[in-house]
Amino acid sequence: MLFLPNNVKTNLFNMLFAEKIKQLRDERSMPQRQIAAALEIDTATYCKIEKGDRRAKREQVFLLSKIFKYESDDLLKIWLADQVYEMIKNEKEAKEVLNLVQESIVEYEKG
């Protein structure tokens, strides 16, 4: 069985990362242009990231965590979950694949 951290458990048919950064921005009443400026990208590009039409770069995840004062490890987990989901979402064996990955990680951690 696949277990996700509580902060990652949501409707996986939506973009987890995009939803999270929109939620964080809304909670802080920050305009998109302010976030875009901090990331040194144009507002249209940030809007696409927030809508899930474009993927944020890994280094942008860490910048966003600082901007929103949100735990970088948690935001990175959500971003990574999106990457994995996008890769296997159309595979009928997706659940089995995720279980195999989880088992492999457990074995790797055992050393």
C-alpha positions in Angstrom: 0.0 0.0 0.0 1.3 3.5 -0.8 1.4 6.0 2.0 1.8 9.8 1.3 2.5 12.4 4.0 -0.7 14.1 5.3 0.2 17.4 3.6 0.4 15.6 0.2 -3.0 13.8 0.6 -5.4 15.5 -1.7 -7.2 14.9 -5.0 -4.3 13.7 -7.2 -6.3 14.5 -10.3 -5.4 18.2 -9.7 -2.0 19.7 -9.7 -0.8 19.4 -6.1 2.0 21.9 -6.4 0.0 24.5 -8.3 -2.8 24.3 -5.8 -0.5 24.6 -2.9 1.4 27.7 -4.1 -1.9 29.4 -5.0 -3.2 28.6 -1.5 -0.1 29.9 0.1 -0.2 33.1 -2.0 -3.9 33.7 -1.3 -3.4 33.1 2.5 -0.7 35.8 2.5 -2.7 38.2 0.2 0.3 38.5 -2.1 -0.2 39.5 -5.7 1.1 37.2 -8.4 3.4 40.0 -9.8 5.2 40.2 -6.4 5.9 36.4 -6.5 7.0 36.6 -10.1 9.4 39.5 -9.3 10.9 37.5 -6.5 11.4 34.6 -8.8 12.8 36.9 -11.5 10.3 35.7 -14.0 7.4 37.6 -15.7 4.0 37.5 -14.2 2.5 35.5 -17.1 5.1 32.7 -16.5 4.2 32.6 -12.8 0.5 32.5 -13.6 1.1 29.4 -15.8 3.0 27.7 -12.9 0.2 28.5 -10.5 -2.4 27.2 -13.0 -0.4 24.0 -13.5 0.2 24.8 -17.2 4.0 25.1 -16.6 6.3 23.3 -14.2 8.3 25.2 -11.6 12.0 24.5 -11.6 13.5 22.8 -8.6 15.4 25.9 -7.5 12.1 27.9 -7.7 10.5 25.5 -5.2 13.1 26.6 -2.6 12.7 30.3 -3.4 8.9 29.9 -3.1 9.3 28.2 0.3 11.3 31.2 1.5 8.8 33.7 0.0 5.9 32.0 1.6 7.8 31.0 4.8 6.8 27.4 4.2 8.8 24.3 5.0 11.0 23.7 1.9 11.0 19.9 2.4 7.2 19.8 2.4 6.9 22.0 -0.7 9.6 19.9 -2.4 7.7 16.7 -1.6 4.5 18.1 -3.2 6.5 19.2 -6.3 8.1 15.8 -6.6 4.7 14.1 -6.2 3.5 16.2 -9.1 6.5 15.1 -11.2 5.9 11.4 -10.5 2.1 11.8 -11.1 2.6 13.5 -14.4 5.0 10.7 -15.5 2.7 7.8 -14.7 -0.9 9.2 -14.5 -2.0 7.5 -17.8 -0.5 4.1 -17.0 -3.1 1.5 -15.9 -0.4 0.0 -13.7 0.3 3.3 -11.9 -0.6 2.0 -8.4 1.5 -1.1 -8.8 4.4 1.0 -10.1 4.2 3.3 -7.1 4.1 0.3 -4.7 7.3 -1.1 -6.4 9.0 2.3 -6.0 8.0 2.5 -2.4 9.4 -1.0 -1.8 12.6 -0.1 -3.5 13.0 3.0 -1.4 12.4 1.0 1.8 15.1 -1.6 0.7 17.5 1.2 -0.2 17.1 2.9 3.1 17.8 -0.4 4.9 21.2 -0.3 3.2 
